[in-house]
Amino acid sequence: MKADDRFDSLIRYHVEHLWPLMDWRLIKAQMAQESGFKITARSECGAYGLMQLMPDTFMSISKGNILNADDNLDAGIRYLKDQFERFPEIIDERERIRFALAAYNGGRGYINRALYLARKAEGVETSQ
């Protein structure tokens, strides 16, 4: 088994239970990008674990251990799904997942601001 494949069954399990319509391979790709499959990964800004969650974000979702692969993956999928569900105005699911991934990494506030500016530039009435 390749080292990159060691989390496949765990990813599949959590996706099946938390977000069955999500392709588990996207979560695997996100994990690869976020942490390189390193359970103890820590970013310069203070994000931890396989899914690179900030401690406050993790604690708002889970009462587990941020450096536990199972807990971190569970919280990361929950958080990404939450971001996805916060963009109901984006009908196309492929576009919506792109926005969810951007919000996961950059923060929802930055994405809201970008959407506001894009709508304003297109002449769409905005409420900000």
N, C-alpha and C positions, 0 to 999 in steps of 0.2 A: 504494500500500500504506500502510495506517495504521501509525504508529510502533509501536503495540501488537502488530502482527502480524509484526514482523520476526523474531521468535524461533520462530515456529510450526514451521518445518521442523526446527529444531534440537531443539525439545521433542519433536516426534513421533519423531525419530530415536532419541533417548535412551530414551524410553518404550518404543518398539518393541524395543530391545535389552536394556533393563534390567528392565522391568516391563510386559510386553505386555498384561496384564489391566487395567492402570490406564488411565483416561480421560485422555488428554493435556491436555484442557481444564482438568482440576483442577490439574495442574501449572502451567499457564499462569495460572490464577487465583491460585495460591499465589505465583507469581513477581510478579504484579501487586501483591499485598498486601505481600509482603516488601520489594520494592525499587522498585516502580513502573517496572520494566523498565530500571533504571539499572545498568549494568555496574559502575560504580565506587561504588555505594551503600555507605555505612558507617553503621551504627546507633550510637546513644549507648553501647550496651554492648559495641561492638567487633565486631559481625557484619559480614561483607563480601559484596559481590557480588549477583548476581541473586537467589540463593536465601538470602541473609543467613545464612551459616554462620560460626560462630566459628572462628578460625584453628586451634585445637587439634582441633576436630571435623573440619574440612576436612583437616588433615594426617593424621588417623587413617584417612581414606577415600581420599585422593588425594595424589599427589606432584606435582601440577600447580601451576598458578598460580591462586590464589583469585579474582583479578580477571579471569581469562579466562572468557568466557561459556561456552564448551564445558566446561571443567574444573569450573566452579562448578555448572552445571546437572547434570552427571553426578554430582557428589558429593551435591548436594541430593536428587536422586531416589534415589540409593543410601541416603542417610540416612533419608529418609521411608519407604522400603520396609523398612529395618531396624526402624524404629519400629513399622510395621504388623505385621511378623512377630513382634514381642515381646508381642503381645496375642492369643495363640491362644485364650484363654478367651472372647474376644468373638466369637461365631459370626456375628452379623449384620455383613456387610462394610461397610455404610454407617456403622454405629456404630464399627466398628473403625478406619475411616479417620479418623473424628472424633477418636478417642483418639490415633491416630498423629500427626495434625496438632497436637493439643494438646501431645503429648510433644516434637514437633519444635520447637515454640515455647517451651514452658515448662520442658522438661526432664522426663525419665522419672521422676525421683525425686518430683517434685511430683504427677505423675499417679498413681504408685503410692500415695502418701499419700492422695490423694483417693479412690482405689478402696478402700483400707483403711477409711477413715472411712465411705464409703457402705455397704460390706458390714457394718461394725459397727453402723451405724444400722438396717440391715434385719434384724439378728439373724443374719447369716451368720457362721459360724465363721471366724475369721481367724487367721493364724499370725504376727502381728507383735507 
